[in-house]
Amino acid sequence: MQTAFGHLTYCSNIHPGETWSAHFQQLQQHIPVVKQQVSPGKPFGIGLRLANTASLELAREENLRAFQQWLQANDCYVFTMNGFPYGGFHNTVVKDQVHAPDWTSPDRVAYTIRLFRLLATLLPYGHEGGISTSPLSYKFWCNRCEEEKHSVMESATLNILLVVEHLVRIRRSGGPLLHLDIEPEPDGLLENTAEYMDWYLHQLLPAGIPFLQDKFRLDEATAAGFIKDHVQLCYDVCHFALEYEQPAAVLDKLSAYGLKVGKVQISAALKADLPTETDKRKKIIEAFRQFEEPVYLHQVIARTAAGGLIHYPDLPQAFADADNSKVAEWRSHFHVPVFLESYDPLSSTQADIKAVLALQKKEPFTQHLEVETYTWDVLPAPLKDNIDISISRELQWVLQQLDD
């Protein structure tokens, strides 16, 4: 839906369905119900997640035409897509395979370009569109030596530039502004602001400027401008909170170099202080165990009393180090409902969402706001509710923050 501070929606990765027919059935079932709750009488934007199989099927003319007719009949529109998970995302073990294929693979390139072609067709006239994607690769797949990491970075960057070339051609032919939104996350090859900016300034721009100059006969400033328009940041609030980064500081660093935010994914992580008292500490660790499940990665980043950070690739590794007396706080990558702050004795990083939305209200830095709590199926039983009610509650909570 359109607000004074950008388009607001939720990501359809909440709903299962790896084929288009299965996912479209989910959209038909849930979108009208949510729209009636949060945007009655007004157009409702959709954050569309398509698995590779679904994207191939939607690209068929008859399927795309039927979807466009459904959008029009239901007063809905698509303005953003989630192109991070390529394959199965529900009812399967996802874990680190959420990064596969990574950006070294031509399959990732073909999938992403296909999504952009679909988005360019679905996007209402005069709007910009964005697709969020993986942070190049997964660190543990390329951590044997610096040479291997550099090779992966170089290959991924060149493949991303193939997508940029496609987006520049769309724009220069009179099409919409479309941007690829890189989504840093813990243990991604790009996992925080420093790594994202180092890659952008020292690899993407140096490789991309001559690449676009050669393709389109551009001057250096114009080529750099195209890259900054077409490759932007997906600011997943949960992910940056896990890294203990302050939203204002992140945006200031990006702004200093003219780098843009294509989308904010509104999401919250679990967190808790770990007291030194054994009984209290044990109670908190046991509370975290309620969120251990086999489908998704739940990386933990611990803060030590001295201010250092310890990274655990998943909850089991953190549990194995639960007695580490140096650790003062845990934050875990588990997207919990954004409208709740307390999961006694745990809490969430909801305050970071409020800070991001306050900055957006003060001086909008993106046009796309997308709630992304995809874990409803694997939440502990006491937190589960009717999915339509839950989605509506999250959107209404965000609207309240924007109104306040």
KEZA-781519 format. One record per residue (C-alpha): residue in one letter; y, z, x. Coordinates in steps of 0.001 Angstrom, whole numbers. Each point is the difference from the previous one (the first is absolute). Example, Ala and Ser with C-alpha at 12.3 -4.5 7.8 and 13.67 -1.06 7.14 Angstrom:
# KEZA-781519
<pt code="A" py="-4500" pz="7800" px="12300"/>
<pt code="S" py="3440" pz="-660" px="1370"/>
***
This chain:
# KEZA-781519
<pt code="M" py="0" pz="0" px="0"/>
<pt code="Q" py="3561" pz="-588" px="1130"/>
<pt code="T" py="2003" pz="3124" px="832"/>
<pt code="A" py="3464" pz="410" px="1472"/>
<pt code="F" py="-1702" pz="564" px="3353"/>
<pt code="G" py="-2566" pz="-2798" px="54"/>
<pt code="H" py="-3194" pz="-1109" px="-1694"/>
<pt code="L" py="-2452" pz="2826" px="-668"/>
<pt code="T" py="-3715" pz="-371" px="-690"/>
<pt code="Y" py="-3394" pz="1321" px="1008"/>
<pt code="C" py="-2595" pz="-1769" px="2126"/>
<pt code="S" py="-2945" pz="-1449" px="-1882"/>
<pt code="N" py="-2350" pz="1057" px="2815"/>
<pt code="I" py="-417" pz="3031" px="-2282"/>
<pt code="H" py="-2202" pz="-2212" px="-2176"/>
<pt code="P" py="-3412" pz="-1292" px="1143"/>
<pt code="G" py="-999" pz="-3646" px="-98"/>
<pt code="E" py="-569" pz="-2192" px="3045"/>
<pt code="T" py="-323" pz="-3202" px="-2054"/>
<pt code="W" py="2969" pz="-1347" px="-1939"/>
<pt code="S" py="-1731" pz="227" px="-3382"/>
<pt code="A" py="-885" pz="3673" px="583"/>
<pt code="H" py="3462" pz="925" px="1283"/>
<pt code="F" py="1810" pz="-1962" px="-2726"/>
<pt code="Q" py="-2040" pz="1876" px="-2571"/>
<pt code="Q" py="1273" pz="3261" px="1525"/>
<pt code="L" py="3601" pz="-1230" px="-105"/>
<pt code="Q" py="-343" pz="-1017" px="-3635"/>
<pt code="Q" py="-1413" pz="3406" px="-840"/>
<pt code="H" py="2493" pz="2202" px="1842"/>
<pt code="I" py="3317" pz="-1807" px="593"/>
<pt code="P" py="1095" pz="-199" px="-3680"/>
<pt code="V" py="-770" pz="3705" px="-488"/>
<pt code="V" py="2005" pz="1048" px="3075"/>
<pt code="K" py="2833" pz="-2380" px="-880"/>
<pt code="Q" py="295" pz="1516" px="-3462"/>
<pt code="Q" py="331" pz="3444" px="1569"/>
<pt code="V" py="2569" pz="-794" px="2709"/>
<pt code="S" py="1647" pz="-3327" px="-811"/>
<pt code="P" py="-125" pz="-685" px="-3751"/>
<pt code="G" py="2110" pz="-2974" px="-979"/>
<pt code="K" py="768" pz="-899" px="3621"/>
<pt code="P" py="-1777" pz="-2233" px="2541"/>
<pt code="F" py="-2627" pz="1815" px="2059"/>
<pt code="G" py="-658" pz="-962" px="3613"/>
<pt code="I" py="-3523" pz="-26" px="1407"/>
<pt code="G" py="-1057" pz="824" px="3545"/>
<pt code="L" py="-3051" pz="-2232" px="220"/>
<pt code="R" py="-2921" pz="676" px="2314"/>
<pt code="L" py="-2459" pz="-2875" px="389"/>
<pt code="A" py="-3157" pz="107" px="2075"/>
<pt code="N" py="-744" pz="-3228" px="1871"/>
<pt code="T" py="-2523" pz="-1080" px="-2633"/>
<pt code="A" py="2461" pz="658" px="-2812"/>
<pt code="S" py="2731" pz="-1955" px="1805"/>
<pt code="L" py="-2261" pz="-3040" px="293"/>
<pt code="E" py="-791" pz="165" px="-3709"/>
<pt code="L" py="3602" pz="547" px="-1130"/>
<pt code="A" py="1058" pz="-3016" px="2077"/>
<pt code="R" py="-1924" pz="-2219" px="-2443"/>
<pt code="E" py="2494" pz="-1716" px="-2259"/>
<pt code="E" py="-1569" pz="1114" px="-3282"/>
<pt code="N" py="-132" pz="3655" px="1070"/>
<pt code="L" py="3554" pz="2" px="1331"/>
<pt code="R" py="1336" pz="-1648" px="-3154"/>
<pt code="A" py="-1806" pz="2541" px="-2212"/>
<pt code="F" py="1419" pz="2880" px="2045"/>
<pt code="Q" py="3535" pz="-1396" px="-224"/>
<pt code="Q" py="-365" pz="-293" px="-3773"/>
<pt code="W" py="-1238" pz="3602" px="-202"/>
<pt code="L" py="2936" pz="1207" px="2100"/>
<pt code="Q" py="2459" pz="-1775" px="-2272"/>
<pt code="A" py="-1672" pz="1240" px="-3185"/>
<pt code="N" py="61" pz="3599" px="1271"/>
<pt code="D" py="3523" pz="-106" px="1491"/>
<pt code="C" py="-1334" pz="645" px="3529"/>
<pt code="Y" py="673" pz="-1529" px="3389"/>
<pt code="V" py="-1401" pz="228" px="3544"/>
<pt code="F" py="2390" pz="732" px="2864"/>
<pt code="T" py="-2199" pz="1580" px="2679"/>
<pt code="M" py="-3613" pz="-133" px="1142"/>
<pt code="N" py="-2251" pz="2181" px="2102"/>
<pt code="G" py="-1760" pz="-2191" px="2551"/>
<pt code="F" py="-1332" pz="2837" px="2192"/>
<pt code="P" py="-3596" pz="421" px="-1314"/>
<pt code="Y" py="-1734" pz="-3376" px="309"/>
<pt code="G" py="-3375" pz="949" px="-1454"/>
<pt code="G" py="-1485" pz="2680" px="-2218"/>
<pt code="F" py="2208" pz="3008" px="-700"/>
<pt code="H" py="-1877" pz="1896" px="-2724"/>
<pt code="N" py="-3601" pz="1111" px="-442"/>
<pt code="T" py="-790" pz="-687" px="3652"/>
<pt code="V" py="487" pz="1647" px="3379"/>
<pt code="V" py="3387" pz="-1267" px="1173"/>
<pt code="K" py="949" pz="2264" px="2941"/>
<pt code="D" py="1138" pz="-2018" px="3069"/>
<pt code="Q" py="-1116" pz="-3279" px="-1627"/>
<pt code="V" py="3281" pz="38" px="-1914"/>
<pt code="H" py="1393" pz="-1636" px="3179"/>
<pt code="A" py="-2598" pz="-2797" px="19"/>
<pt code="P" py="535" pz="-2794" px="640"/>
<pt code="D" py="2939" pz="965" px="2198"/>
<pt code="W" py="2906" pz="-2228" px="1014"/>
<pt code="T" py="-1973" pz="-1589" px="2831"/>
<pt code="S" py="-2099" pz="-1774" px="-2642"/>
<pt code="P" py="852" pz="-3377" px="-1594"/>
<pt code="D" py="-1485" pz="1396" px="-3218"/>
<pt code="R" py="2855" pz="2525" px="-182"/>
<pt code="V" py="2520" pz="-2812" px="513"/>
<pt code="A" py="-1512" pz="-2223" px="-2696"/>
<pt code="Y" py="-232" pz="2882" px="-2468"/>
<pt code="T" py="3614" pz="1042" px="540"/>
<pt code="I" py="1385" pz="-3534" px="-313"/>
<pt code="R" py="-2011" pz="-434" px="-3209"/>
<pt code="L" py="1536" pz="3194" px="-1388"/>
<pt code="F" py="3492" pz="-1241" px="847"/>
<pt code="R" py="-652" pz="-3298" px="-1777"/>
<pt code="L" py="-1050" pz="1931" px="-3085"/>
<pt code="L" py="2986" pz="2325" px="243"/>
<pt code="A" py="2425" pz="-2917" px="389"/>
<pt code="T" py="-1392" pz="-1435" px="-3241"/>
<pt code="L" py="32" pz="3281" px="-1939"/>
<pt code="L" py="3330" pz="1386" px="1238"/>
<pt code="P" py="2872" pz="-232" px="-2519"/>
<pt code="Y" py="2859" pz="-2280" px="1033"/>
<pt code="G" py="2640" pz="1685" px="2138"/>
<pt code="H" py="-2231" pz="2870" px="1173"/>
<pt code="E" py="-1359" pz="702" px="3464"/>
<pt code="G" py="-3680" pz="741" px="478"/>
<pt code="G" py="-1992" pz="1960" px="2542"/>
<pt code="I" py="-3609" pz="560" px="1032"/>
<pt code="S" py="-1048" pz="3105" px="1913"/>
<pt code="T" py="-2639" pz="-391" px="2681"/>
<pt code="S" py="-1953" pz="1860" px="2663"/>
<pt code="P" py="1560" pz="1315" px="3241"/>
<pt code="L" py="-1619" pz="-2829" px="1995"/>
<pt code="S" py="-3315" pz="1766" px="662"/>
<pt code="Y" py="-1773" pz="3355" px="341"/>
<pt code="K" py="638" pz="1841" px="3263"/>
<pt code="F" py="-3608" pz="1039" px="548"/>
<pt code="W" py="-1094" pz="-3639" px="-38"/>
<pt code="C" py="2117" pz="-851" px="3036"/>
<pt code="N" py="474" pz="3179" px="2024"/>
<pt code="R" py="-2316" pz="-686" px="2926"/>
<pt code="C" py="2858" pz="-1078" px="2281"/>
<pt code="E" py="3651" pz="-1035" px="-87"/>
<pt code="E" py="-961" pz="-3603" px="723"/>
<pt code="E" py="-2147" pz="-138" px="-3146"/>
<pt code="K" py="2772" pz="1566" px="-2099"/>
<pt code="H" py="2531" pz="-2495" px="1379"/>
<pt code="S" py="-2317" pz="-2901" px="-824"/>
<pt code="V" py="-432" pz="1193" px="-3597"/>
<pt code="M" py="3758" pz="484" px="-366"/>
<pt code="E" py="715" pz="-3476" px="1351"/>
<pt code="S" py="-2580" pz="-1707" px="-2228"/>
<pt code="A" py="1132" pz="1927" px="-3095"/>
<pt code="T" py="3658" pz="-819" px="673"/>
<pt code="L" py="-672" pz="-3716" px="316"/>
<pt code="N" py="-1953" pz="41" px="-3268"/>
<pt code="I" py="2801" pz="1819" px="-1794"/>
<pt code="L" py="2392" pz="-2684" px="1247"/>
<pt code="L" py="-2154" pz="-2617" px="-1749"/>
<pt code="V" py="744" pz="1847" px="-3246"/>
<pt code="V" py="3699" pz="222" px="890"/>
<pt code="E" py="78" pz="-3770" px="530"/>
<pt code="H" py="-1439" pz="-460" px="-3504"/>
<pt code="L" py="2602" pz="2352" px="-1517"/>
<pt code="V" py="2874" pz="-1746" px="1786"/>
<pt code="R" py="-1192" pz="-3349" px="-1364"/>
<pt code="I" py="-86" pz="1405" px="-3537"/>
<pt code="R" py="3525" pz="1336" px="328"/>
<pt code="R" py="1446" pz="-3119" px="1643"/>
<pt code="S" py="-1460" pz="-2120" px="-2799"/>
<pt code="G" py="1905" pz="2014" px="-2615"/>
<pt code="G" py="-2636" pz="2631" px="-701"/>
<pt code="P" py="446" pz="3768" px="-144"/>
<pt code="L" py="476" pz="2462" px="2838"/>
<pt code="L" py="-3464" pz="1399" px="745"/>
<pt code="H" py="-774" pz="2661" px="2580"/>
<pt code="L" py="-3116" pz="1337" px="1671"/>
<pt code="D" py="252" pz="3804" px="-11"/>
<pt code="I" py="-1854" pz="1641" px="2905"/>
<pt code="E" py="-1445" pz="3376" px="-1029"/>
<pt code="P" py="-437" pz="2493" px="2863"/>
<pt code="E" py="-2571" pz="2719" px="-551"/>
<pt code="P" py="-1779" pz="2636" px="2111"/>
<pt code="D" py="-2404" pz="-1629" px="2480"/>
<pt code="G" py="1298" pz="-3443" px="-859"/>
<pt code="L" py="922" pz="-2046" px="3045"/>
<pt code="L" py="3554" pz="605" px="-1220"/>
<pt code="E" py="95" pz="3504" px="-1416"/>
<pt code="N" py="3574" pz="1293" px="269"/>
<pt code="T" py="3615" pz="-1099" px="374"/>
<pt code="A" py="-82" pz="-103" px="3800"/>
<pt code="E" py="-3088" pz="-2233" px="108"/>
<pt code="Y" py="1266" pz="-2274" px="-2765"/>
<pt code="M" py="3371" pz="-491" px="1683"/>
<pt code="D" py="-1498" pz="-469" px="3450"/>
<pt code="W" py="-2245" pz="-2747" px="-1379"/>
<pt code="Y" py="2805" pz="-1585" px="-2012"/>
<pt code="L" py="2627" pz="-12" px="2756"/>
<pt code="H" py="-2204" pz="-698" px="3022"/>
<pt code="Q" py="-2718" pz="-2240" px="-1425"/>
<pt code="L" py="795" pz="-1463" px="-3424"/>
<pt code="L" py="3586" pz="-1071" px="703"/>
<pt code="P" py="-610" pz="-1276" px="3561"/>
<pt code="A" py="-2970" pz="-2063" px="-1213"/>
<pt code="G" py="1443" pz="-925" px="-3372"/>
<pt code="I" py="3441" pz="-1272" px="980"/>
<pt code="P" py="-1231" pz="-2877" px="2194"/>
<pt code="F" py="-2831" pz="-653" px="-2450"/>
<pt code="L" py="2435" pz="-576" px="-2885"/>
<pt code="Q" py="2463" pz="-1861" px="2222"/>
<pt code="D" py="-2739" pz="-2455" px="864"/>
<pt code="K" py="-1168" pz="-378" px="-3616"/>
<pt code="F" py="3404" pz="-321" px="-1675"/>
<pt code="R" py="2548" pz="-792" px="2767"/>
<pt code="L" py="1910" pz="3213" px="-593"/>
<pt code="D" py="2432" pz="1848" px="2230"/>
<pt code="E" py="-1122" pz="3399" px="1291"/>
<pt code="A" py="2052" pz="2081" px="-2455"/>
<pt code="T" py="-1262" pz="-1934" px="-3031"/>
<pt code="A" py="-3604" pz="262" px="1157"/>
<pt code="A" py="370" pz="3766" px="513"/>
<pt code="G" py="1571" pz="288" px="-3453"/>
<pt code="F" py="-2933" pz="-1769" px="-1618"/>
<pt code="I" py="-2464" pz="2364" px="1669"/>
<pt code="K" py="1961" pz="3053" px="-1161"/>
<pt code="D" py="90" pz="-1411" px="-3533"/>
<pt code="H" py="-3675" pz="-910" px="-169"/>
<pt code="V" py="-1629" pz="2891" px="1896"/>
<pt code="Q" py="1045" pz="3371" px="-1334"/>
<pt code="L" py="-1333" pz="3548" px="-126"/>
<pt code="C" py="-2112" pz="1473" px="-2768"/>
<pt code="Y" py="1137" pz="3628" px="-21"/>
<pt code="D" py="-3000" pz="1899" px="-1342"/>
<pt code="V" py="1459" pz="3480" px="-463"/>
<pt code="C" py="-3385" pz="1707" px="383"/>
<pt code="H" py="-652" pz="-1726" px="3324"/>
<pt code="F" py="3361" pz="844" px="1532"/>
<pt code="A" py="-242" pz="3588" px="-1229"/>
<pt code="L" py="-3385" pz="262" px="1737"/>
<pt code="E" py="1766" pz="-964" px="3223"/>
<pt code="Y" py="2581" pz="2774" px="-587"/>
<pt code="E" py="2815" pz="-2569" px="-45"/>
<pt code="Q" py="3240" pz="686" px="-1851"/>
<pt code="P" py="971" pz="-2803" px="-2419"/>
<pt code="A" py="3680" pz="-98" px="995"/>
<pt code="A" py="-906" pz="-275" px="3681"/>
<pt code="V" py="-2431" pz="-2854" px="-692"/>
<pt code="L" py="2575" pz="-1982" px="-1957"/>
<pt code="D" py="2705" pz="614" px="2612"/>
<pt code="K" py="-2249" pz="-1358" px="2764"/>
<pt code="L" py="-852" pz="-3114" px="-2003"/>
<pt code="S" py="3613" pz="-592" px="-979"/>
<pt code="A" py="1182" pz="209" px="3606"/>
<pt code="Y" py="-1972" pz="-3177" px="744"/>
<pt code="G" py="488" pz="-1768" px="-3320"/>
<pt code="L" py="-3612" pz="508" px="-1093"/>
<pt code="K" py="-657" pz="153" px="-3736"/>
<pt code="V" py="-2193" pz="1884" px="-2465"/>
<pt code="G" py="-1782" pz="-2367" px="-2347"/>
<pt code="K" py="-1709" pz="2618" px="-2139"/>
<pt code="V" py="-273" pz="3742" px="-423"/>
<pt code="Q" py="-3452" pz="1158" px="-1033"/>
<pt code="I" py="567" pz="3298" px="-1777"/>
<pt code="S" py="-2888" pz="2246" px="981"/>
<pt code="A" py="-683" pz="3590" px="1047"/>
<pt code="A" py="-2373" pz="1540" px="2557"/>
<pt code="L" py="-1708" pz="3382" px="41"/>
<pt code="K" py="1358" pz="2660" px="2328"/>
<pt code="A" py="-295" pz="3714" px="753"/>
<pt code="D" py="1080" pz="2489" px="2620"/>
<pt code="L" py="-2950" pz="1579" px="1798"/>
<pt code="P" py="604" pz="3742" px="462"/>
<pt code="T" py="-1489" pz="1894" px="2901"/>
<pt code="E" py="-1747" pz="2503" px="-2308"/>
<pt code="T" py="-3671" pz="-1025" px="-192"/>
<pt code="D" py="-525" pz="571" px="-3734"/>
<pt code="K" py="3145" pz="-1866" px="-1047"/>
<pt code="R" py="-748" pz="-2860" px="2381"/>
<pt code="K" py="-3562" pz="-294" px="-1323"/>
<pt code="K" py="1280" pz="-164" px="-3592"/>
<pt code="I" py="2281" pz="-2912" px="857"/>
<pt code="I" py="-2712" pz="-1884" px="1892"/>
<pt code="E" py="-2355" pz="419" px="-2965"/>
<pt code="A" py="2699" pz="-1393" px="-2287"/>
<pt code="F" py="222" pz="-3114" px="2186"/>
<pt code="R" py="-3780" pz="-388" px="-304"/>
<pt code="Q" py="445" pz="-732" px="-3727"/>
<pt code="F" py="1701" pz="-3241" px="1048"/>
<pt code="E" py="-2730" pz="-1184" px="2359"/>
<pt code="E" py="-1654" pz="-3076" px="-1526"/>
<pt code="P" py="-1871" pz="-3050" px="1339"/>
<pt code="V" py="2144" pz="-2934" px="-1149"/>
<pt code="Y" py="3357" pz="73" px="1821"/>
<pt code="L" py="1289" pz="1092" px="3390"/>
<pt code="H" py="1796" pz="3342" px="-143"/>
<pt code="Q" py="1526" pz="245" px="3444"/>
<pt code="V" py="1435" pz="3388" px="953"/>
<pt code="I" py="2985" pz="514" px="2268"/>
<pt code="A" py="396" pz="3608" px="1081"/>
<pt code="R" py="3199" pz="1541" px="1318"/>
<pt code="T" py="-370" pz="2640" px="2664"/>
<pt code="A" py="2165" pz="3086" px="239"/>
<pt code="A" py="1611" pz="-1585" px="3059"/>
<pt code="G" py="920" pz="-3126" px="-2004"/>
<pt code="G" py="-2665" pz="-2365" px="1314"/>
<pt code="L" py="-2187" pz="-2192" px="-2209"/>
<pt code="I" py="-3802" pz="-234" px="-40"/>
<pt code="H" py="-1559" pz="-3014" px="-1727"/>
<pt code="Y" py="-3386" pz="122" px="-1745"/>
<pt code="P" py="-1449" pz="-3294" px="-1311"/>
<pt code="D" py="-1342" pz="1641" px="-3199"/>
<pt code="L" py="-462" pz="3391" px="-1645"/>
<pt code="P" py="-3417" pz="761" px="1579"/>
<pt code="Q" py="1509" pz="-159" px="3501"/>
<pt code="A" py="2796" pz="2332" px="-1088"/>
<pt code="F" py="-2496" pz="2455" px="-1505"/>
<pt code="A" py="-1847" pz="51" px="3323"/>
<pt code="D" py="3201" pz="1240" px="1650"/>
<pt code="A" py="1046" pz="2346" px="-2814"/>
<pt code="D" py="-38" pz="3051" px="2294"/>
<pt code="N" py="2536" pz="-1497" px="2405"/>
<pt code="S" py="2522" pz="2835" px="229"/>
<pt code="K" py="2689" pz="-2326" px="1346"/>
<pt code="V" py="203" pz="-1862" px="-3328"/>
<pt code="A" py="2664" pz="1165" px="-2453"/>
<pt code="E" py="-133" pz="-2717" px="-2690"/>
<pt code="W" py="-2267" pz="-2717" px="-1338"/>
<pt code="R" py="1086" pz="-3141" px="-1815"/>
<pt code="S" py="-2731" pz="-2210" px="-1456"/>
<pt code="H" py="71" pz="-3620" px="-1133"/>
<pt code="F" py="-1050" pz="557" px="-3586"/>
<pt code="H" py="2328" pz="-1589" px="-2560"/>
<pt code="V" py="477" pz="2745" px="-2580"/>
<pt code="P" py="1966" pz="-257" px="-3278"/>
<pt code="V" py="3695" pz="-225" px="810"/>
<pt code="F" py="1081" pz="2195" px="-2921"/>
<pt code="L" py="-1770" pz="3087" px="1402"/>
<pt code="E" py="1260" pz="1968" px="2986"/>
<pt code="S" py="-2551" pz="2814" px="101"/>
<pt code="Y" py="-3796" pz="-85" px="184"/>
<pt code="D" py="-275" pz="3718" px="651"/>
<pt code="P" py="-534" pz="939" px="2795"/>
<pt code="L" py="864" pz="-3541" px="1149"/>
<pt code="S" py="3184" pz="-1919" px="-684"/>
<pt code="S" py="1174" pz="-3594" px="269"/>
<pt code="T" py="2671" pz="-1918" px="1861"/>
<pt code="Q" py="1852" pz="-604" px="-3267"/>
<pt code="A" py="3237" pz="1104" px="1673"/>
<pt code="D" py="-108" pz="-3135" px="2142"/>
<pt code="I" py="-111" pz="-2143" px="-3145"/>
<pt code="K" py="3045" pz="1807" px="-1357"/>
<pt code="A" py="1798" pz="-559" px="3297"/>
<pt code="V" py="-832" pz="-3724" px="34"/>
<pt code="L" py="1107" pz="-481" px="-3612"/>
<pt code="A" py="3213" pz="1917" px="668"/>
<pt code="L" py="768" pz="-2378" px="2873"/>
<pt code="Q" py="-804" pz="-2963" px="-2238"/>
<pt code="K" py="2425" pz="1309" px="-2616"/>
<pt code="K" py="2725" pz="611" px="2575"/>
<pt code="E" py="-266" pz="-3442" px="1582"/>
<pt code="P" py="-2885" pz="-2220" px="-1184"/>
<pt code="F" py="-1977" pz="-1351" px="2946"/>
<pt code="T" py="-2753" pz="-1841" px="-1908"/>
<pt code="Q" py="-488" pz="-1767" px="-3316"/>
<pt code="H" py="-3636" pz="988" px="-446"/>
<pt code="L" py="-1342" pz="3447" px="-957"/>
<pt code="E" py="-3731" pz="346" px="-636"/>
<pt code="V" py="-1976" pz="3137" px="-821"/>
<pt code="E" py="-3314" pz="-125" px="1855"/>
<pt code="T" py="-2394" pz="2775" px="-955"/>
<pt code="Y" py="-3300" pz="-1875" px="210"/>
<pt code="T" py="-2281" pz="3066" px="209"/>
<pt code="W" py="-386" pz="935" px="-3680"/>
<pt code="D" py="-3746" pz="-727" px="78"/>
<pt code="V" py="-624" pz="2325" px="2961"/>
<pt code="L" py="2391" pz="2862" px="-769"/>
<pt code="P" py="-1529" pz="3454" px="-564"/>
<pt code="A" py="-942" pz="362" px="-3670"/>
<pt code="P" py="2830" pz="2414" px="-955"/>
<pt code="L" py="2586" pz="-2633" px="1013"/>
<pt code="K" py="-1501" pz="-2875" px="-1971"/>
<pt code="D" py="1508" pz="-1100" px="-3298"/>
<pt code="N" py="163" pz="-3094" px="-2166"/>
<pt code="I" py="1063" pz="-2767" px="2369"/>
<pt code="D" py="2712" pz="-1415" px="-2273"/>
<pt code="I" py="1514" pz="3446" px="-502"/>
<pt code="S" py="-148" pz="655" px="3744"/>
<pt code="I" py="1682" pz="-3289" px="940"/>
<pt code="S" py="2698" pz="518" px="-2620"/>
<pt code="R" py="642" pz="3547" px="1208"/>
<pt code="E" py="503" pz="-1247" px="3542"/>
<pt code="L" py="2424" pz="-2735" px="-1033"/>
<pt code="Q" py="1912" pz="2341" px="-2288"/>
<pt code="W" py="271" pz="2547" px="2814"/>
<pt code="V" py="1474" pz="-2656" px="2314"/>
<pt code="L" py="2427" pz="-1115" px="-2708"/>
<pt code="Q" py="1105" pz="3600" px="-393"/>
<pt code="Q" py="715" pz="258" px="3749"/>
<pt code="L" py="2055" pz="-3191" px="-156"/>
<pt code="D" py="1887" pz="1223" px="-3083"/>
<pt code="D" py="717" pz="3387" px="1568"/>
***
